[in-house]
């Protein structure tokens, strides 16, 4: 459940790994999410938040 940000809804992206010989295999990239306690409407709540939202100040940590 920790593969998407509950603030900006950033989720897993998928694509191809391309080798030197141009062979393609599927891969996925997950955002860097952290389980943090945040202040939501004055009440503490544990949420998965990406580090971009934490750094930009979109949430208030407890």
N, C-alpha and C positions, 0 to 999 in steps of 0.2 A: 504494500500500500504506500510505501514511501518513494515511489518513482515519479511523483508529480508534485508541483508546488500548489498548495491550497490557496495562495494569494493571487499569483499571476497565471495559474493553470498551465504552467510550462510542463511539458511531459516528455516522454521518451521519443527520440527521433530515430529513424532507421535509414539505412543506406547500404552501400557496397564497400567492402574492402577490395581494393584493386591491387593485384600483385604486379611485380615487374614484368611478368609474362602476360599481363592483362587478363588474368583469370579473376572472376568476380564472385565473392561470397557475401552473404547478407550479414550485417552487423547492426548493432543498436547502440545509441549513446543516451545515457540517462543524465538528467540534471543533478547537480550537487545539492541534495536536499538534506536538511538537518531537522531532527525532531526537537523543537524548542517550545518553551512555555511562553505564550504571548498573551497580551491583554486585549480581549475582545469585548467591547461594550462594558468595560469595567470588571469583567470576570476573567480569571485565568483559564487558559485552554491550551492543551498540547496540540501542536499542529506541525505538519511537515512543510517547511519553508525553504526555498532555494536561497543560496548564499547571496545571489544578486539582490533579492528583496531585503535580506538582512542588512546588507551593506548600504543600500540606498535609503534605509529608514522607513520602508513601507509598513513595518510592523513594530510594535513596542514590546520589547522583551521584558520579562519579569525577573 
